[in-house]
Amino acid sequence: MFNLLDEPWLPVRGLDGSAAPGSFNPGVVEDVGLRRLLLEADRLQDLVVDLPTQKPAILRQLLLPIVMHALGRPADPAQWVAMFRAGTFTSEQRQKLTDYLDDHRHLFDLFDPVDPFGQVAGLHTAKGETKGSALLVATAATGNNVPLFSSRTEGDPLELTPAQAARWLVHTHCWDTAAIKTGVVGDPQAKSGKTTGNPTGPLGQLGVVMPVGRTVYETLLLNVPFGQAPLSDDLPQWSRRARDGRVEDTLSCATAAWQTRPARGLLDLWTWQSRRIRLVPEETSAGTRVTRVVVAAGDRLALTPADEPHTTWIRDRPASRAKKTGKTAAPTSERPRRHQPGRAAWRGLEALLAVESTTADREATATRAGFRTSVLLSSLSDTVDRMPEAYPLQVELTGIAYGNQSAVIEDVFFDQIPLPLTALDPDGVIYGSLLEAVEQAEKLAAAVNNLSADLRRAAGSEPIPWDKGQRPGDTLLHALDPVVRRLLAGLRTVGEDFDQSERGLEAWEEKAGRATWKVAEQVFSTAAPALFTGRSVSRDGKDYVYRLSTAEKNFRDRLDGVLARRSAQRKGR
């Protein structure tokens, strides 16, 4: 028996300082159960996870649906802000949470013989085979999935404690690889002992965007949207199960059978069972351990943009193409925007800030930009004027890059950026300032890449292809990363003060200019003496002369054009 409500299986960190006195030691990591985590959420700084992708999995599969199912969704921005400003659950809310956890306690036993949490009791293959528990662990080698720098091989047995098994169980439901899964008895769609065509877990199809607060309580609130009462059959997965062996809910995930369908609402979506799983515990000298598992096909999600709150969206606008071709425009479609490994999160601010404008004289900013921000950030934009001044909002971005038909994990993406709340107002000063700074960074990278290309042509070589090798623009973007993050953090405190925003941008341009010249000097240092005279190249019927002096002049002109404030200040001296 291992009940997730009471057993310590979630590592958490207590708040630093004396702001939250209580049973948690400031800054110390401690394991707790779900009950203690939720009831003392205001005294905790954050979850501490084995892999960044575990955090959204734990929040969605357990914490958020428990809170929303027990307390309901805030009806409007005013009610949400009141809860947020309270900083803790009220005594009435604590009682509702306690009652809910007591009433549902029997549904959270990880090893219950009849209804184990997140699993199907008795799940088995025709021959009774099981696989090693490494199948659950994203960082462990198993089958074709051999993560880079993995310290284990498939032959190494992996003994998971119940706490580890629980964390990787919910992670598998959210992020599991695609392709072939074990065919089990009771799955009518299994053939020859396997099922094919399985997609990745639902979060694996997204670029997860999660707002994070100063405490676990604030993080919970930031991830619960307000408005729109849930449908009567929108339930978390544990409420769809039957204790007496009968399955009356047509959406139940307590059997080996699965289906393809849309989610009925947030509770259904957050607790989506994308796999049918059974943990096989055994008693060892070290205690109960999970060494074997069965992982089979589970429900396949027919995702619609209205469902998913934890991603930004790319908006495909057929209307613009139809205008050019004269054909009838199809409806605007949206697809999740996934994160690119190696690309800093701030470079995607255009999508994060694509909140629809309230200005009547222009089309929605999101539509014009080709993006739509997440439901959660969009909801937060409605509360900006009522949130604490200079609130230190963080946004965590998480994703997995899959390879070989999404059957293996190639890379895990994680980044965190500070985001001024005022940036979520598309009619505000900070919104434009941040997008301008990001655009400048990209243009500066292009400027040093053009410099490199001109010098290489002058030397008789071809420019470095954009998709091969390390270009100097990549080096510059890496150097600008801490500068942009300082700008983001600094703009939290200026509100809608135009003068302070301008001073922030002036400081940014000065630092960006110095960083750009530092990278440019490295490029110039590779110039051979022959580059002073250069060479002539015929292209497209025209003659071009590439030499060092021309390349430098073009670079200086581009730099002045991008950093207009810096250029004006220097000319005015």
N, C-alpha and C positions, 0 to 999 in steps of 0.2 A: 504494500500500500504506500502510495506517495501522493498526497493531496497537494495540488499546486496552490491552494489558498493558504495553507499553513506551513508547509515545508519550506525551508530556506533554499531557494533555487535561483533567485534573481539578484545579481550583484548590483548594489547601488552605492552612491557616494553621498555622504551627508553634506549639508551646506557648510561652506567656509565661514569663519567668523562667529559672532554671537547673535546673528540676526534670527536664528531659529533654534532656541534652546530646546533640549529634549533628550530623547534616548539615543540619538545618533551622534557619534563623534564627528566634529567638523573635518571634512575632507577625507575621512576614512572610508574605505570600501568595506561593505558588509553585505552578507547574503540575507535576503528576506523572502517571505512568501507574498502572494498577491494581496492578501487581506491587509497586511501591515504596510505594504507599499502604497496602496490606495488611501488608506485612512490617515497615513502620515506623509502624503505626497508633498505637502507644503514644507516639510523639513528635509526634503531630499533634493539634491542638486541635479542628479541625472542617473540614468542606467549606465552600467559599465558592462560592455559586451565583448564576446570573443572575436567578433568580426562586425564591422559597421552595419552590414546588412541585417544583423540580428535585431537591431533596435526598432526599425519600422515593422518588422515581423511581430515582435512582442507587443508593440503598441497596438497594431491592427488586429492581431489574433486574440488578444486578451484585454488589455487595459482600456482601450477606447470603447469597445463594445460593452464591457461591463458597466462603465460609467454611463454611457448613453442609454443602455437598456434599463438600468436601475433608476436614473434620474430624469431621463427624457432629454430631448434636444432643446436648447434655449430657443424661445419663440421668436425673438427679434434681437437687433443689435443692442438695445438698451438692457435687456435681460442678460445677454452675454457679457456686456461690459460690467454690469453689477457683480456677476459671479467672478469675473477676472479681477476686479478691484478688491474683492473680499480677500483674495490671496490664499484662501483655504475653504474647504467644505464647511458649510454651516452645520450646527448640531443636528438639524433636521435632515440634511443631506447625508451626514455620516450615518444616521440611523437607517435611512433608506438603503444605503450601501451595505450596511451590516445585515439588515434583513434580507437583502437580495443574496448576499454571499452565503448566509445561513440556509436559505431556501434552496439554493442551487449547489450546495457544497458537494453533494454526492456525484455531481457531474464533472468534477475536476480531479478525479483520481486517475493518475497516469497509468496505473496497472490494474484497474478494476476488471474483473473477469468477464463482466457482462457489457459494460459500456466504458471502456478506457478513453480518457480525454484525447480528442483529435485522432482517434483510431477506429478501426473496425475489429471488434472482438472475433477471434477465431479465424481471421483472414489467412488463407493458406492456398498453396498451389496443389495441383492434382498429385504431385509426387512429394509434397511436404517440404520442398526446398526453402531455405532462407538464405539471406546474404549477409555479409559482414556489416556492422554498424557504420563503417566508414561511408557507406552509401548515403548517409544523412549529412555528412560533414563536408561542407563546400571546400575546405582546405585540405582534405585527405585524398590520396590517390585511390581510385577505384575504377575498374574497367578502363574505358577510354579517357576518363576524366583524370588527368594527372596534372594538378596545378603546378605552376612554376615554383621552384625552390621548395617543393613539398619534402618534409623531413621523413616521411613514411612511404612505404611501398604497399601495394595491395596485399602482399603476403603478411604484413605486420598486423596482428590482431589488435583491434581497437576496443578497449573496454570503456564505455561511457557511464559515468555516474548518472543516477536518475535526474539530477539537476542539468547536467550536460545534455542528456537525451531529450529532456523537455525543451530546452532552448533550440536544439537542432531540429526537433520535430516541427515546431512552428515555422522555423526557417525553411524547411523543405516544402511545406504547403505554399509558401510565398515565392520561393526562388528556385525550385528544383529545375534541373536541366530537362531538355525536351527529348524527343525520339522514343525509342522502344522502352516499354516498362513490362514488368513481370505480369503474365496472365494468371489470374487467380480464379478459383472456383466461385461461381456466383456472378461472374462478370460475363454477360451474354455477348459482349463485343470482343472478347479475347479469342484469338485464334492461334493454334499451335503453341500454346503456352506463353503468348505475349500479346501486347497491344501496341499498335503503331500509330504514328501521327500525333503523339502527345505534344502539346505546346509546353513552353516553360511555365513555371508558376506565374501567377498574375503580376507580381511585382517585377519579374524578369522582363516583362514587356513594356515597362515604363522607365522613365527617369524620375525616381522618387524625389519629391520636394517636400520637406517637412519643417515647418516653423518650430523653433525651440525657444523656451523661456528660461527664466532664472531658476525655476524650481520645476520638479516633476508636475506639480499641480498646474502651473502656468502652461507647461508643454501640453498637458492633457486638454486644457481649455483651448489652446491655440489650434488644436487638431480636431475640434468638434465644431462643425459649421452650425449656424443658427437658422431657424425658419423651417418651413415645410414639415409638417408632422409625418412620421413614418407610416408606411402601410401596415395594415394589421398582420400581414404574413411576413413582414420583414423581421426576421429573428436571427440571433446568433446560432451557430451550428449546434451548440450544446442543448439548445431549447428545442431542437427538431428530433431529438433522439427519444426512444421509448425504453423504459426500464424493464418492461415485461417481455421484451423480445419482439413485440409487434411494432411494425413501422407503418404509421398511419399518415405521416406527413409525406407528400409526394416529392418534397425537396430534401428529404432526409439523406444524410451521408453516413448512416450507420450500417450500410450493407456494401457489398462489393460492387454492386451495380452503380453506374454513373451516367451522367447526361450532359448535353451541351445546352446552356440556357443563359439568359441575362440574370443579373442580380436583382433581387426584389427590393433592395435598398442598401443603406450603408452597413447595417448590422450583418446582413447576408454577405455583402462584398468583403467586409473586413475579416470575416471568419471563414472565407472561402476554402473549401477542402479540395485542393487541386490534385491530391493524391489520396489513395486508400492505403493506409499504413498500419502495420502492427509492430510494436516493439516487443522483443523477446527477452525478458529479464532472466537472469540466473543469479543464484547465490554464490558468491566467491568468498575467499578469506578476507577480502577488503570490504565486503558487504554486497548489496544488490548492484549488479552491473548489467548494462545492455550491450551485448556483443553481436547479436544477430537481429535482423529486421526483414520485413516484407514490405516492399514499396511497389504499389500497383497504380494503374490509371485512376484518376479521379475526375471530378466535374470539370468541364471545359467552359470557360467564361466567355460569353458573347458580350464583349465590353462595349459600352456606349459612353460618349463623353459626359453625359449627364450623371453617370454613376460615380466616376473616380475623382476623389478630391486631392489626391497626392501626386499629381503630375501636372506639368504644363503641356500645352497642345500646339501642334503645328496646324495652321488653318490653310487648307487648299482652297483657292478661290477660282473655281472654274469660270466665274463671271468675267474675270479679266481676260481669260483666253477666248471666251465666247465673243467678246466685243471685237477682238481682232479677226476672228474667223467668220463672224456673222451667224454662228450657230446658237441654238438655244442653250442658255446657261443651266448647268446642273446645280443642285443645292451645294452650299459650302460644306465641305467635309473636314473632319478633324482627326488627327492621329496623335498618339502620345509622343512627346519629344524626349528622346533618350539622351543620356549623358555620354560624352566622348572621353574615354580614358586619356589622360595626359593634357586635357584642356581645362584650365581653371574655371571654377563655377562663375566668377564674375564676368567672364566672356560671354555668358548666356543671359546677362541682365535684361536684354531686350525682351526675352520670353518671360522672365520672372516678373517684369514690371508691366506686362501687357494687360493692364487693367482697363476695362472699358471707360472711356471718358464720359463725364457728365455734361460736357459742353455741347450745346445744342447745334452749333454751327459746323460740326465736323463729324465724320463717321467714327465709329468706335475705334480707339487707338489699337486695340487688339487686332481688329480686322485689317486695319491699314498696315500694321507691322507684319502680318502673316502669322501671328502667335496669339494664344490666349493663356493667361496665367492660370495657376491652380485655383480651384474653388476656395481653398482656405485663405490664400493671399488676397483673393478678390473680396471675400467676406471681411477680412481684416481691414481692407481699405475703407469699408463703411464705418469703421470705428476709430479712425486715426485721430479725429479731433477730441475723442473722449478717453484716449489712452494716456497713461502717465507720460509726461514730457521726457523726451530723450530716452524712451524705453529701449533697452539693449536687445532688440530682437536678433536672433541668429536664425539662419536658414541652413539646414543640412540637406545635402544632395547625395543620394545614394543610388548605385546601379551596378549591374553585372554585365560584362561583355562576354558573350558566349561565342564559341567557335564550332566548326565542323557540324553544321546544321543544328546549332544550339544544343548539341549533346555534351559539350564540355565547357568548363568555365575557364576563360582565358585571363580575365582581369576583373578586379573589383574596384569600382569608382566610389570615392568618398571625398567630399569637400564641405567646408562650412564657411559661410561669409556673414559678416555683420550687415544688416540691412536697415537703413533709416525708415521708420514707418511713413514719414512724409514722402518717401519715394514712391509709395503706392497711390499717390494722387497724381494722375496723368496731367492735371492742369496746374500742378505746383512747380515751384522752382527746383526742388531737389531732383525730381523725376528727370527733367531735362539736363541737369548738371551731370548726373550719373551716366546717362546714355551718351552724353557728349564725351565724357572722359573715356568710356569704353571704346567708342568709335575712334578717338584719338590714339589710343593704345594700338588698335589694329592698324591704323594708318601709319603709325611710326614703325611698326613691324614691317609693313609693306615697303616703307621708305628704305630701311636698311637692306631688305631683300633686293630691291631695285638697285641699290648701290653695289651690292655683291654681284648682281647679274651684269651690270655695266662694266665692272672691273674684269670679270671673267671673260666677257666678250672682247674687251680690249686686249686681253692676253691670248686670245684665240681659242678660248674654251666656251662650252655651253653653260648656261645658268644651271644651278642645282634644281632638279625637278621638285615641284611643290610636295609630292608624295614620297620623296626618297631623300634620305640623308638628313643631316641637321643643318638647317638654314639659320643665318644670323638673326632673322626675325623671331625665331623660336627662343633663342638665347635672350633677346630683348624682352619678350613677353614674360619669361621667367624672372628677369630682373625687375620688371615693373610690378610683379605680383604683390610684394609687400607694400608698395607705394599705393596701389589701388585699394588694398584692404585698409590702410590707414585713412585714405580718403573716405571710404564707406563708413568707418567708425567715427571719423570726425564730423561728417555731415549729419550724424544723429542729433547733434546738439544745437544746430543752427536754426531748426524749425523752417519757417518760410522766409527767413531774412535773406533778401537778395544780395546785400552787400557782403554778408559773411560767406554766402555760397560762392560769390565771385572771388573772394580772397582765398577760399579753399581751392578753387580751380586754378588760381594764379600760382599757388604753392605747388599744386600738382603738376602744372606745366613746367615749372622750373626744375623740379626733381625728375620728371619724365625726360626733359631735354638733356639733363646731365647723363642719365642712364643711357639714352639713345646715342649720345656722342661717345660714351665709353665703349659701346659695342661697335660703333662705326670706326673708331680708332683701331680696334682689333682687325676689322676688315681692311682698312687702309694699310696696316702693317704687313699684309701679305702681298702688297703691290710690288711687282717687279719693275726694274728700271725702264724696261721697254714700254711700260704703260704711259710714260710721259709723252711719248710720240703717238702711241696708240695705233689703231688700224682702221681701215675703211671696210664696211660690210654692205653689200647690196642685198636688199630684201624688199620684195613686193614692188620691184621697179624703182626703188629709191636707194640712194647711197647714205649710209649712216657712218659717222666717225665716232669711234669709242676711244677715249683717252682719259687719263686720270683727272685732268683739270675739268673736263666736261662732266665726268661722273660726280666730282665733288660739288660743282656748281648746282647740278640737278638735285643732289641730295640736300644741300643747304636750302634751296628753294622749296623743296617738299617739306622740310622741317619747319620753315617759317610759316608755310601755309597751314600746317596742322596745328602748330602751337602759336596761334595768333596773339594771345595775350602776352606770352613771353617775348615774342618778336616786337610787339609794340612797346613794351617796357624797355627793351634794349635799345631800340631806336630813339626813345625819348631821353635816354641818359646823355 
